[in-house]
Amino acid sequence: MKKIIEFMEKYFVPVAGKIGAQRHLVAIRDGFVAIMPLLLVGSLAVLINNFPIPGWGDFMKGIFGEGWTTFGGTLWNGSFAIMSLLIVFTVSYSLSKSYEQDGIAAGMVSFGSLLMLYAGSAKDWALPYGFLGAQGLFVSLFVALIATEVFVKLMGNKKLIIKMPAEVPPAVARSFAALIPSFAVLILFGIIKILLNMAGVPDIHQAIFLLIQQPLQGMASSLGSAILIVFIVHLLWFFGLHGTNILLPITSALFIPLMDANIKAFQAGSAAPNIVTSSFFDAFVYMGGAGTSVCLLLAILIVGRRKENRLKAKLGVGPGFFNINEPVLFGMPIVLNPIYVIPFVLTPVILTITTYLAMASHIVPKTIAMTHWTMPPIISGFLATGSVMGILLAIVNIAIGVIIYMPFVMASEKQANKAEIDNKAAIKA
């Protein structure tokens, strides 16, 4: 492990540090961190409505009535469901502030520019709720970066700034200063919307969604398809895109029917035919959420020494126990963190292979029951296979994941320690 750490410190960490300091990536990370409180509320909402205890739904219904899920749903609507609207403002604000410009004005202009690109309903121009959340993040990030860059460049042109007398309140003066740049940015995105319509792309959100989906059509239950799905899901997640939701129509169409075939075969007393199913991923790969985050949390608690990292890990254990890991992804953060990209993508891929081989060699039974994605790790392994071997496989996979994450946790903390020392030295100088 020492040699691995030394190798990363020499070749990987310096490059990762340069990438991590890139202005636009920093703005995106800061934007996600800013919405962390709402993400935590959204995580709680998911847990309330999907608590994996038999009879939970009936119990809550008996107390609060048929509409008991409305509370959790409302919390979700005010957090995860509008993530794209929140992130376009916070990323734009962060990027603009890095240029020492008016962050609030930039955020509002970016927000307005994003709304212009949505394909509203013909009747009342209602926004499509499906793309206000994580599935619309790609377009939101694009708008935030482009709109802010244009806004900042125009704000730097003194000829475009309306100057008010000194006695005018500062807030009013800032509004007039941003008037022409804001007007120009909105015109730009209005033109983009027209050009998209002329090109036959009235819904840019849907177009991007389909562009990612279509190359994945026709996949079957094989190790290669499973690895490809896991790799793409986590590559998207690394860039802040909800890979699981983006690929959900494809993965559902591919793997739920395969799971259904296994269940029917089991009920008929026959051998389950398919290795790769929906429960294959939920029970043995996505433990703790994307990136098999339970392994990262354990790795930090084992080898982590920085107090803030250990605190984040402890806070992430609760939601992570139910495979809700957005607080870890956006709070650690994992998203756009170049040091963690390798274990974040590699760990699920490795566990996909180990799980496939264990089932293909008949060491572990194939999945014969669907498990809810909020079912805690290890327990879900037993329920999915109906065998103690499912528990053992989940434990082995977690151990493998922890080993993969550990050197990267140590390297990340060493980089953070070095950055603190350099900052203190710079202040003293």
C-alpha positions as CSV (number, residue, x, y, z in Angstrom):
1,M,0.0,0.0,0.0
2,K,2.9,2.3,0.7
3,K,4.2,2.0,-2.8
4,I,0.7,2.7,-4.2
5,I,0.4,5.8,-2.1
6,E,3.9,6.9,-3.2
7,F,3.0,6.4,-6.8
8,M,-0.2,8.4,-6.5
9,E,1.6,11.2,-4.7
10,K,4.3,11.4,-7.4
11,Y,2.2,11.0,-10.5
12,F,-1.6,11.2,-9.8
13,V,-2.0,13.8,-7.0
14,P,-0.1,16.7,-8.6
15,V,-2.3,16.4,-11.8
16,A,-5.4,16.0,-9.7
17,G,-4.5,19.0,-7.7
18,K,-4.2,21.1,-10.9
19,I,-7.5,19.9,-12.2
20,G,-9.1,20.4,-8.8
21,A,-8.0,24.1,-8.8
22,Q,-9.6,24.8,-12.2
23,R,-11.9,27.7,-11.8
24,H,-15.0,26.2,-13.4
25,L,-14.7,22.9,-11.6
26,V,-14.3,24.7,-8.3
27,A,-17.4,26.7,-9.0
28,I,-19.4,23.6,-9.8
29,R,-18.2,21.9,-6.5
30,D,-19.0,25.0,-4.5
31,G,-22.4,25.2,-6.1
32,F,-23.2,21.6,-5.0
33,V,-21.9,22.3,-1.5
34,A,-24.2,25.3,-1.2
35,I,-27.3,23.1,-1.7
36,M,-26.2,20.5,0.7
37,P,-28.8,21.4,3.4
38,L,-31.6,20.8,1.0
39,L,-30.1,17.5,-0.2
40,L,-30.1,16.3,3.4
41,V,-33.7,17.2,3.7
42,G,-34.4,15.4,0.5
43,S,-32.6,12.3,1.8
44,L,-34.8,12.3,4.9
45,A,-37.9,12.5,2.6
46,V,-36.8,9.4,0.7
47,L,-36.2,7.5,3.9
48,I,-39.6,8.5,5.4
49,N,-41.5,7.3,2.3
50,N,-39.4,4.1,1.6
51,F,-38.4,2.8,5.0
52,P,-37.5,-0.8,4.3
53,I,-39.4,-2.5,7.1
54,P,-42.3,-4.9,6.4
55,G,-45.6,-3.3,7.1
56,W,-44.1,0.2,7.4
57,G,-46.5,1.6,4.7
58,D,-49.6,0.0,6.3
59,F,-48.5,1.2,9.8
60,M,-48.1,4.8,8.5
61,K,-51.3,4.6,6.6
62,G,-53.1,3.5,9.7
63,I,-51.9,6.6,11.6
64,F,-52.0,9.3,9.0
65,G,-54.3,8.0,6.3
66,E,-54.0,7.2,2.6
67,G,-52.1,10.4,1.9
68,W,-49.3,9.8,4.4
69,T,-46.6,9.9,1.8
70,T,-47.6,13.5,0.9
71,F,-45.3,14.9,3.6
72,G,-42.2,13.1,2.3
73,G,-43.2,13.9,-1.2
74,T,-43.5,17.6,-0.4
75,L,-40.0,17.7,1.1
76,W,-38.7,16.0,-2.0
77,N,-40.4,18.6,-4.2
78,G,-38.6,21.4,-2.4
79,S,-35.2,19.8,-2.6
80,F,-34.1,17.0,-5.0
81,A,-37.0,17.7,-7.4
82,I,-35.7,21.2,-8.1
83,M,-32.0,20.5,-8.0
84,S,-31.4,21.8,-11.5
85,L,-33.0,25.1,-10.7
86,L,-31.0,25.5,-7.5
87,I,-27.6,24.5,-9.1
88,V,-27.8,26.9,-12.0
89,F,-28.0,29.7,-9.5
90,T,-25.4,28.5,-7.0
91,V,-22.8,27.5,-9.7
92,S,-23.3,30.8,-11.5
93,Y,-23.0,32.7,-8.2
94,S,-19.7,30.9,-7.3
95,L,-18.2,31.3,-10.7
96,S,-19.0,35.0,-10.8
97,K,-17.6,35.6,-7.3
98,S,-14.4,34.0,-8.4
99,Y,-14.1,36.8,-11.0
100,E,-15.0,39.3,-8.2
101,Q,-18.3,40.2,-10.0
102,D,-21.9,40.5,-8.8
103,G,-22.8,36.9,-8.0
104,I,-26.5,37.5,-7.3
105,A,-27.0,39.2,-10.7
106,A,-25.1,36.5,-12.5
107,G,-27.2,33.8,-10.7
108,M,-30.5,35.5,-11.6
109,V,-29.5,35.9,-15.3
110,S,-28.4,32.2,-15.5
111,F,-31.7,31.2,-13.8
112,G,-33.7,33.1,-16.4
113,S,-31.6,31.8,-19.2
114,L,-32.2,28.2,-18.1
115,L,-36.0,28.7,-17.9
116,M,-35.9,30.0,-21.5
117,L,-34.6,26.6,-22.7
118,Y,-37.2,24.4,-21.1
119,A,-39.9,23.0,-23.3
120,G,-43.1,24.1,-21.5
121,S,-46.5,22.5,-22.1
122,A,-48.5,24.0,-25.0
123,K,-51.5,24.7,-22.8
124,D,-50.1,26.7,-19.9
125,W,-46.3,26.5,-20.4
126,A,-45.9,24.5,-17.2
127,L,-42.3,23.4,-16.6
128,P,-41.5,19.7,-17.0
129,Y,-41.0,18.5,-13.5
130,G,-38.9,15.5,-14.7
131,F,-36.1,17.8,-15.8
132,L,-36.1,20.2,-12.9
133,G,-34.3,17.6,-10.8
134,A,-31.2,15.6,-11.3
135,Q,-32.0,14.6,-14.9
136,G,-31.7,18.3,-15.9
137,L,-28.3,18.9,-14.3
138,F,-26.3,18.7,-17.5
139,V,-28.2,21.5,-19.2
140,S,-28.2,23.5,-15.9
141,L,-24.4,23.3,-15.6
142,F,-23.9,24.2,-19.2
143,V,-26.2,27.3,-18.9
144,A,-24.6,28.4,-15.6
145,L,-21.0,28.3,-17.0
146,I,-21.8,29.9,-20.4
147,A,-24.2,32.5,-19.1
148,T,-21.8,33.5,-16.3
149,E,-18.8,33.7,-18.6
150,V,-20.6,36.0,-21.0
151,F,-22.0,38.1,-18.2
152,V,-18.6,38.5,-16.5
153,K,-16.9,39.4,-19.8
154,L,-19.6,42.1,-20.5
155,M,-19.4,43.4,-17.0
156,G,-15.7,44.0,-17.6
157,N,-16.5,46.4,-20.5
158,K,-16.9,49.8,-18.9
159,K,-18.7,51.1,-21.9
160,L,-21.6,48.7,-21.1
161,I,-21.9,49.7,-17.5
162,I,-24.5,52.3,-16.5
163,K,-23.0,54.4,-13.7
164,M,-25.4,56.0,-11.2
165,P,-24.7,59.1,-9.1
166,A,-22.8,58.5,-5.8
167,E,-26.0,59.3,-3.7
168,V,-27.9,56.3,-5.3
169,P,-28.1,53.3,-2.9
170,P,-25.4,50.6,-3.7
171,A,-28.1,47.9,-4.4
172,V,-29.8,50.1,-7.0
173,A,-26.4,51.1,-8.6
174,R,-25.5,47.4,-8.9
175,S,-28.8,46.6,-10.6
176,F,-28.2,49.3,-13.2
177,A,-24.6,48.3,-13.7
178,A,-25.8,44.8,-14.6
179,L,-28.6,45.9,-16.8
180,I,-27.0,45.8,-20.2
181,P,-24.9,42.6,-19.6
182,S,-28.0,40.8,-18.3
183,F,-30.0,42.0,-21.3
184,A,-27.3,40.7,-23.7
185,V,-27.1,37.2,-22.0
186,L,-30.9,36.7,-22.1
187,I,-30.9,37.7,-25.8
188,L,-28.1,35.2,-26.5
189,F,-30.1,32.3,-24.9
190,G,-33.2,33.5,-26.7
191,I,-31.4,33.1,-29.9
192,I,-30.1,29.7,-28.9
193,K,-33.7,28.6,-28.2
194,I,-34.8,29.8,-31.6
195,L,-31.8,28.0,-33.3
196,L,-32.7,24.8,-31.5
197,N,-36.3,25.0,-32.7
198,M,-35.1,25.6,-36.2
199,A,-32.8,22.6,-36.0
200,G,-35.7,20.4,-34.9
201,V,-34.7,20.3,-31.2
202,P,-37.6,21.9,-29.3
203,D,-36.6,20.1,-26.1
204,I,-32.9,20.2,-25.4
205,H,-33.3,18.4,-22.1
206,Q,-35.1,15.5,-23.8
207,A,-32.6,15.5,-26.7
208,I,-29.6,15.1,-24.4
209,F,-31.4,12.4,-22.4
210,L,-32.1,10.4,-25.6
211,L,-28.6,11.0,-26.9
212,I,-27.2,9.2,-23.8
213,Q,-29.9,6.5,-23.9
214,Q,-29.9,5.4,-27.5
215,P,-26.3,4.0,-27.7
216,L,-27.2,1.7,-24.9
217,Q,-30.2,0.1,-26.6
218,G,-30.1,-3.7,-27.2
219,M,-28.0,-4.6,-24.2
220,A,-28.5,-8.1,-22.7
221,S,-27.7,-9.9,-19.5
222,S,-24.0,-10.3,-19.7
223,L,-20.9,-9.4,-17.8
224,G,-19.9,-6.9,-20.5
225,S,-23.2,-5.1,-20.4
226,A,-23.2,-5.0,-16.6
227,I,-19.7,-3.5,-16.6
228,L,-20.6,-0.9,-19.2
229,I,-23.8,0.2,-17.4
230,V,-21.9,0.5,-14.1
231,F,-19.1,2.4,-15.7
232,I,-21.4,4.9,-17.5
233,V,-23.5,5.4,-14.4
234,H,-20.5,6.3,-12.3
235,L,-18.8,8.4,-14.9
236,L,-21.9,10.5,-15.1
237,W,-22.2,10.7,-11.4
238,F,-18.6,11.9,-11.1
239,F,-19.5,14.9,-13.3
240,G,-22.5,15.7,-11.0
241,L,-25.1,14.0,-13.3
242,H,-27.6,11.6,-11.8
243,G,-26.3,8.6,-13.8
244,T,-28.8,6.2,-12.1
245,N,-31.8,8.3,-13.1
246,I,-30.5,9.1,-16.6
247,L,-30.1,5.4,-17.5
248,L,-33.2,4.3,-15.5
249,P,-35.4,3.8,-18.6
250,I,-32.7,1.6,-20.1
251,T,-31.8,-0.3,-17.0
252,S,-35.4,-0.9,-16.1
253,A,-36.2,-2.2,-19.5
254,L,-33.2,-4.5,-19.5
255,F,-32.9,-5.8,-16.0
256,I,-36.4,-5.9,-14.4
257,P,-37.7,-8.4,-17.0
258,L,-34.7,-10.5,-16.3
259,M,-35.5,-10.3,-12.6
260,D,-39.1,-11.3,-13.3
261,A,-37.9,-14.3,-15.3
262,N,-35.8,-15.5,-12.3
263,I,-38.7,-15.1,-9.9
264,K,-41.0,-17.1,-12.2
265,A,-38.4,-19.8,-12.6
266,F,-37.9,-20.0,-8.8
267,Q,-41.6,-20.2,-8.2
268,A,-41.8,-23.1,-10.8
269,G,-39.0,-24.9,-9.0
270,S,-36.5,-24.3,-11.8
271,A,-33.0,-22.8,-11.8
272,A,-32.9,-19.0,-12.2
273,P,-31.7,-18.3,-15.7
274,N,-30.2,-14.8,-15.4
275,I,-27.2,-13.5,-13.4
276,V,-27.5,-9.8,-14.1
277,T,-30.8,-8.4,-12.8
278,S,-32.0,-5.3,-11.0
279,S,-31.3,-7.0,-7.6
280,F,-27.8,-7.9,-8.8
281,F,-26.9,-4.2,-8.7
282,D,-29.0,-3.1,-5.7
283,A,-27.8,-5.9,-3.4
284,F,-24.2,-6.4,-4.3
285,V,-22.9,-3.3,-6.2
286,Y,-24.7,-0.1,-5.2
287,M,-24.2,-0.8,-1.5
288,G,-24.4,2.5,0.3
289,G,-25.4,4.2,-3.0
290,A,-23.4,5.1,-6.1
291,G,-19.7,4.3,-5.9
292,T,-20.4,1.7,-3.3
293,S,-20.2,4.6,-0.8
294,V,-20.4,2.4,2.2
295,C,-16.8,1.3,1.4
296,L,-15.6,4.9,1.3
297,L,-17.3,5.7,4.7
298,L,-15.6,2.7,6.3
299,A,-12.3,3.5,4.7
300,I,-12.4,7.1,6.1
301,L,-13.4,5.8,9.6
302,I,-10.5,3.2,9.5
303,V,-7.6,5.3,8.0
304,G,-8.9,8.9,8.0
305,R,-7.3,11.3,10.4
306,R,-8.8,14.7,9.4
307,K,-11.6,15.6,11.7
308,E,-13.8,17.1,9.0
309,N,-13.6,14.0,6.9
310,R,-14.4,11.7,9.8
311,L,-17.4,14.0,10.8
312,K,-18.7,13.9,7.2
313,A,-18.3,10.1,7.2
314,K,-20.2,9.8,10.5
315,L,-23.0,12.0,9.2
316,G,-23.2,10.0,6.0
317,V,-23.5,6.6,7.8
318,G,-27.2,7.1,8.6
319,P,-28.4,7.9,5.1
320,G,-25.8,5.5,3.6
321,F,-27.2,2.6,5.7
322,F,-30.3,3.0,3.4
323,N,-28.2,3.5,0.3
324,I,-28.9,7.3,0.2
325,N,-25.5,8.8,-0.5
326,E,-26.1,12.3,-2.1
327,P,-24.8,13.9,1.1
328,V,-21.5,12.1,0.6
329,L,-21.3,12.6,-3.2
330,F,-21.9,16.4,-2.9
331,G,-20.7,17.0,0.6
332,M,-17.4,15.2,0.7
333,P,-17.4,15.9,-2.2
334,I,-16.9,13.0,-4.6
335,V,-18.4,14.9,-7.6
336,L,-15.6,16.4,-9.7
337,N,-13.0,15.4,-7.1
338,P,-10.2,14.1,-9.3
339,I,-8.5,12.1,-6.5
340,Y,-11.6,9.9,-5.9
341,V,-12.5,9.4,-9.6
342,I,-10.5,6.1,-9.8
343,P,-12.0,4.3,-6.7
344,F,-15.4,5.8,-7.3
345,V,-15.6,4.2,-10.8
346,L,-13.3,1.2,-10.3
347,T,-14.9,-0.2,-7.1
348,P,-18.4,-0.8,-8.6
349,V,-16.8,-2.3,-11.7
350,I,-14.7,-4.7,-9.7
351,L,-17.7,-5.7,-7.5
352,T,-19.7,-6.3,-10.6
353,I,-17.1,-8.7,-11.8
354,T,-16.7,-10.5,-8.4
355,T,-20.5,-10.8,-8.1
356,Y,-20.9,-12.1,-11.6
357,L,-18.1,-14.7,-11.2
358,A,-19.5,-15.8,-7.8
359,M,-22.9,-16.5,-9.3
360,A,-21.6,-17.9,-12.6
361,S,-19.5,-20.4,-10.6
362,H,-22.6,-21.3,-8.5
363,I,-20.8,-20.3,-5.3
364,V,-23.7,-17.8,-4.6
365,P,-27.2,-18.4,-5.9
366,K,-28.6,-16.1,-8.5
367,T,-31.1,-13.4,-7.4
368,I,-34.6,-14.7,-7.0
369,A,-36.3,-11.7,-5.4
370,M,-36.5,-8.0,-5.9
371,T,-35.1,-5.9,-3.2
372,H,-36.0,-2.2,-2.7
373,W,-33.0,0.1,-3.3
374,T,-33.3,1.4,0.2
375,M,-32.8,-2.0,1.7
376,P,-29.6,-1.9,3.9
377,P,-26.5,-3.7,2.5
378,I,-25.9,-7.3,3.6
379,I,-29.6,-7.7,4.5
380,S,-30.4,-7.1,0.9
381,G,-27.9,-9.8,-0.1
382,F,-29.8,-12.4,1.9
383,L,-33.2,-11.3,0.6
384,A,-32.1,-11.1,-3.0
385,T,-30.7,-14.6,-3.1
386,G,-32.6,-16.3,-0.2
387,S,-29.2,-17.7,0.9
388,V,-26.6,-17.0,3.6
389,M,-24.1,-17.0,0.7
390,G,-25.7,-13.7,-0.3
391,I,-24.7,-12.3,3.0
392,L,-21.1,-13.5,2.7
393,L,-20.8,-12.1,-0.9
394,A,-22.0,-8.7,0.3
395,I,-19.4,-8.8,3.1
396,V,-16.6,-9.8,0.8
397,N,-17.6,-7.1,-1.7
398,I,-17.6,-4.5,1.0
399,A,-14.1,-5.6,2.2
400,I,-12.8,-5.4,-1.3
401,G,-14.2,-1.9,-1.7
402,V,-12.7,-0.7,1.5
403,I,-9.3,-1.9,0.5
404,I,-9.6,-0.1,-2.9
405,Y,-10.7,3.2,-1.2
406,M,-8.1,3.3,1.6
407,P,-5.0,4.5,-0.3
408,F,-7.0,7.2,-2.0
409,V,-8.4,8.4,1.3
410,M,-4.9,8.6,2.7
411,A,-3.6,10.4,-0.4
412,S,-6.5,12.9,-0.3
413,E,-5.8,13.7,3.3
414,K,-2.1,14.2,2.7
415,Q,-2.9,16.6,-0.1
416,A,-5.2,18.5,2.2
417,N,-2.6,18.7,4.9
418,K,0.0,20.0,2.5
419,A,-2.4,22.6,1.2
420,E,-3.0,23.8,4.8
421,I,0.7,24.1,5.4
422,D,1.2,26.0,2.1
423,N,-1.6,28.4,3.0
424,K,-0.2,29.1,6.4
425,A,3.2,29.7,5.0
426,A,1.7,32.1,2.4
427,I,-0.1,34.0,5.1
428,K,3.0,34.4,7.2
429,A,5.0,35.5,4.2
